[in-house]
């Protein structure tokens, strides 16, 4: 337990002050259980995104380093998601590295964007690979990664897909591979919140992914403020933001 606490502290210290504007606290039942910090940098042909997230929560999708605590399954998640988007915020490739089991998962779409090559590297050893059929407007979205929901938010508001349908790829257990499926993005009624004590208008969006629900809250520029994700029984809340009405 002390080793996990020390590792988490070093992880959070490594995120750097330059990324403070995109720092989120992961909460479960109102209590902080982790953090996510990401950078969203413009490139000549799109965007480069780097996200780090660490959490200790109960989860149905994440099964790395599971422990039993007070009769519940608890998961320690420490991952880095590095990926690229084109100018329309479409996912063009990336990887997820899990520091708890030393596994790197690769996601490489073909030029036609009809298939995604999934690869695995564990402790330096190449694992099996397979192709995942793709549908339009796809995105890789780990359960605790606020940057992925920010990417989806930008895509859905600036380059909306036909019929508001998007294809999410959600990594889970390494042996099972990712979950994947379509979601329908919905704009809901605006609400209010405060950011650093100042009242702001908050846009509210939502979708379901199978049975789990996602509620997405953003400011007037569609910068992510909060995401409530029932699948991982957690919320990701931008530091300094408080949702005052729902």
Secondary structure, DSSP 8 states (H G I E B T S, - for coil): -HHHHHHHHHHHHTT-GGGGGGEEEEEETTEEEEEEEEEEEEETTEEEEEEEEEEEE--SS--TTEEEETTEEEEEEEEEEEEEEETT--EEEEEEEETTTTEEEEEEE-TTSSEEEEEEEETTEE---EEEE--SSEEE--TT-HHHHHHHHHHHHHS--GGGEEEEEE---TTT--EEEEEE-EEEEEEEEEETTEEEEEEEEEEEETTEEEEEEE-TT--EEEEEEGGGTEEEEETTEEE---
